[in-house]
Amino acid sequence: MSVKRRKLIGIETISFIFLIFLAVVFLIPVFLVLLNSFKSRLYISSSPFALPNKETFAGFENYINGISTSGFFLSFLRSVTITLISVILIIVCTSMASWFIVRVKNKMTKGLYYLFAFSMIVPFQMVMYTMTYIVNVLNFDNVLGINLVYLGFGAGLSVFMFTGFVKAVPLDIEEAAEIDGCNPLQTFFLVVFPVLKPTSITVAILNSMWIWNDYLLPYLVLGTDDKTVPVAIQIAMQGAYGATDYGGFMAMLVVAIIPIIAFYIASQKYIIKGVISGAVKG
């Protein structure tokens, strides 16, 4: 075996060990949440790292109490509705905007692209109070209105990702569609948009995880009347005088992350397939 080959194997081994270490570090908090969701709440604070035993094991009591206390199913349906509508709006609107920016090259589209890019670096806290005031004035403080708010905040990163992929789409296929009689909308939805499937799935995953787990924006826009899952969990598990039902809190966190993990696992193969097919496209 050559020296170069041995060095390459050594680098790959070190990289693999380092990635395993990172995976373990990131999975430890999730494991602790799952572990403590089956403990009695009296023992979570005193022994958070200990395995459940006969004395501390609470079975599914935390899950039952958490679901009944938080009104989980109604909040779950509300979160699913908001996430689904918001993600569809983000994908459709930002992909069309990106296609327009790439194909119509002038000062206006260039400035528009920079505005989208600039929105990614603006901290949410900087526009939080202004956004809340505008939302109230426009009567967007409801389940349907918050979708437009999410569209605005999610547009920057999505446009940035879509524009990079649209630049790699051959212009010939669009010209062929125009020759066949397609108008711009037909050209986009029938020709361009199917090619954007890998990026669309990536954008959908990133925005779904963000919207599903978001606490602050639904709390500011919807308040406590139309609670999403994170808001419902926080309010229901917070008792009087600051006392927190950590058992129910941990159990509800486990239930809340299951749908988004399942969505990511189900979509991961499409991302890999899309990247591979795009790499050999020519």
N, C-alpha and C positions, 0 to 999 in steps of 0.2 A: 504494500500500500504506500503510495507516495506521501511525501510530507504535506503537500497542499491538500490532499484528500483527508489526511488525519486532522489537519487544522480545521477544515470545513466541518467534519463530524464533531469535533470538539465545540465549535461555535454553536452548531445546531443543538447539541446536548445541553450546553449552558443556557441557551435561549429557551429550550423546552422546560428546563427546571425552573427558570425565572418565571415563565408564564404560568406554570403550575402553582408556584408560590403566590403570584398575584391572584389567581383564581381562588385559592384557599382564603386569602385575606379578604376578598370581596364576598365570599360565601359565608364567612363566619357570622356576620351580623344576621343574615337570613336564617342561618341555623339556630342562632340564639333566640330569635323571635319564634320560630317553630317549636323549639324546646320549651320555652316558657309559656307557650299557649296552652300546654297541657298540665301546668302546675297550678296549685292553689295560689291565689293572689297574695296570700300572707307570706309565701316563701319566695316570691319572685325577687323582691328587693333584698332579702337577706342572703339568698344563694342563687344568683342569676345564672351562674355557670355550672351548677350541679345538675346531674341527670335526675329526672323524676323518679321517686321511689314510692313505697306504699304510703308514706306519710304525706308527701307533697303532691302526688299524682291526683289530678282533678278530673281526668277523663275528658269528656266533651262538654262539661258544664260551662266552661268559659265561652265556647262557641254558641251554645244555646242561649246563655244570658246575653251575650253580645248582640246576637241577631235580633232577639226580642226587644232589647233595650234601645238599639239604634234605629229601628225601623229599616233594617238593612235592605230588604227587597225593593222597597219603593226608591230608596236612594240608589240602589244598584241599577234599576231601570232608568232612572234619570241620568246617571253617569254614562250608561251605554248610549242613550239617545244623544246626549251632548257630544260625546266622543265620536260617534259615528257620523253625525251631521257635520261637525266641525272638520273632521279629517277629509270627508268628501269635498267640502267647500275648498279646503286648502289645496287639495290635489288638483281639482279642476281649474280653479281660478289662477293658481300660481303657475301651473304648467302652460296655460294659455298666455299668461303674461310673459313668461320666459320665452316662449316661441315668438311672440311679437317683438320682444327686445332683441333677440338674436337675428331675426330675419329683417326687421325694419331698422336699419342702422342710420341713425341721425342723432342730433344733439339731445332731443327729447328722450329717446329711449336710453341713451347713455346716462343722462341725468337720472332717469327713473331707476336704472339698475344700481346706481350709486346710492340712491335713497333707500332701496331695499337692503343693500349691503350695510349701510349706516345703521339701519334699524336693529341689526343684530348686536351692535355694541352698546346700544343705549340701555342702561339698567332699568329694570321694571320699576324700581322704587322712585326713579326720576319722574316718571309719568303716571304714577299710581293715583295721586289725588286728582290730577287733571282728567285722567281716564274715568274715574268714578263720577266726577261731575258731568262729563259729557254723556256717559251711559245713562245717568238719571234724566238728563234733559231730553235725550232721544228715546227714552222709554225702552232701553235695551236690557233693563234689569229683570230679565225673565229667561226661561230655558231656551227660547228661540233667539233672543237677542244676544246672549253670550256666545253663540256660534260665530256671529260677525266679529265679536271682540277677539275670539281665538284666531279667526282668519287674519285679522290685522297683526297680531303678535307672532303668528306662525309663518307669515308671508316671507319674511327676510331670508331665513335659512332655506326655505323651500325653493324660492326663486333662485338663490345662489346655487343650489344643487341641480335644479332643472336646466338652468342656462348652460352649465358645463356639459350636460349630456346632449342638449339640443344642438350644440355646436358640432357634435360628432355625427349627427344624423345627415346623411347625404341629401343635398338639395335636389338631386335628380329625381328622387321618388316623388317629391312634392310637385315638381314641374310636370312629371308624367300624369299625376292626378289632375292637375289643372288642364292639361291637354284633353283628358277624358271627360272634362266638363264639371269637375268638382269646384264648388265655391270655397272660400277660405275656411269656413266652419267645417265643411265636409272633409277638406284636406286635413285639417287638424285632427278631428275625431276618428276619421277612417284610416288615415295613413300615419300621422305623426304620433298620436297618443298611444296606439298599441306598441310602438317602438320604445316608448318611455316607460314601459311596464317595470323594469328593474328599479329605476329611480323612483317611480310612483310607490312601489312597495316599501322602499327604504324610507321615503318621506312619510308614508302612512305609519310605519312602525315607530319612527322617532316622535312624530306628533301624537300618536296614540298613547305612548308611554308618558309623554309630558302632560297631555290633557287629562288622562285617567288619574294620574297621581297628583295633579295640581290641587293645592289647598287654598292659596291666597286669593287667586282671581275669582273662583266661585264664591268665596266668603265675602269678598268686596262687592261683587256684582249681584249675587242672588241673596246674600244674607243667610239667615237661618230658616227662612220659609221654604225654599226649594233647595234642600241640602243634597249635595253630591256625596259619594262614599267617604272621601277623606274628611269632609266637614261633619258628616253624620257621626263618624267614629270619634272624632275629637270631642264633639259636644256631648254625646251620649256617655262616653267613658269618664268624663270629667265630672266628679261629684261635688258635693258641697264643701266649702272651705278648702278648695284645692286638692281634695282627695281624688285619686285616680284609680279606677279599676284596671290595674295593669294586666290581669288575666284576660278580661274581655278585650282590652286594647290589643294585646298580642294576638289573640284569636282572630279579631276582625282584620288586623293587618295581613294575616296569612290568607284569609278569605279574599281580601281585596287584591292581593298580588297574583293570585292564581289565574284570573282571566287574561291579564296582560302577558304573563309568562307563556301561557298556552298559545296566545296569538303570535308571540315572537317565535316560538318553536315551530308553529305551523307555517310561518312565512319565511323562515330562514332558508329553506331549500330553494325557494323561488329567487331569493337574492343571489345565492351562489350560482344558480343556473343562469340567471341573467348576466352576471359578471363574466362567467365563462363564455357564454355565447357572444357577448359584446367584445371579448378579447380577440376572438377569432373572426370577427366580422370583417369582411374586406371586399 
